Amino acid sequence: QVQLAESGGGLVQPGGSLRLSCAASGSRFRFYVMGWYRQAPGKQRELVAAITSGGTTNYAESVKGRFTISRDNAKNTVYLQMNSLHTEDTAVYYCGTKERSRDYWGQGTQVTVSS
């Protein structure tokens, strides 16, 4: 079982920045592929960024050059640094992983980009 807890969301102006954190339970975090997903009202959940156990990253085209995913295995934490935020980035952001063929999700954290 994996427990995930996101934090760092909030209200920010267009062009601003936020850093999201996801703290994971357990002793096997370093082996997990971790991902950040988001879901806006009326839209499907989409993958924003992912990072493998080896540090390889992948990003949605819409956030390339603006968002950076990273991980600190010593702290069992994955981060999403979000810069140059657009109103279109407004969504609930979720941390997710797969362990032993099961999907795990955090509770989500709201990111609102508005002037």
Rosetta blueprint (number, residue, H / E / L):
1 Q L
2 V L
3 Q L
4 L E
5 A E
6 E E
7 S E
8 G L
9 G L
10 G E
11 L E
12 V E
13 Q L
14 P L
15 G L
16 G L
17 S L
18 L E
19 R E
20 L E
21 S E
22 C E
23 A E
24 A E
25 S L
26 G L
27 S L
28 R L
29 F H
30 R H
31 F H
32 Y L
33 V L
34 M E
35 G E
36 W E
37 Y E
38 R E
39 Q E
40 A L
41 P L
42 G L
43 K L
44 Q L
45 R L
46 E E
47 L E
48 V E
49 A E
50 A E
51 I E
52 T L
53 S L
54 G L
55 G L
56 T L
57 T E
58 N E
59 Y E
60 A L
61 E H
62 S H
63 V H
64 K L
65 G L
66 R L
67 F E
68 T E
69 I E
70 S E
71 R E
72 D E
73 N H
74 A H
75 K H
76 N L
77 T E
78 V E
79 Y E
80 L E
81 Q E
82 M E
83 N L
84 S L
85 L L
86 H L
87 T H
88 E H
89 D H
90 T L
91 A E
92 V E
93 Y E
94 Y E
95 C E
96 G E
97 T E
98 K E
99 E E
100 R L
101 S L
102 R E
103 D E
104 Y E
105 W E
106 G L
107 Q L
108 G L
109 T E
110 Q E
111 V E
112 T E
113 V E
114 S L
115 S L
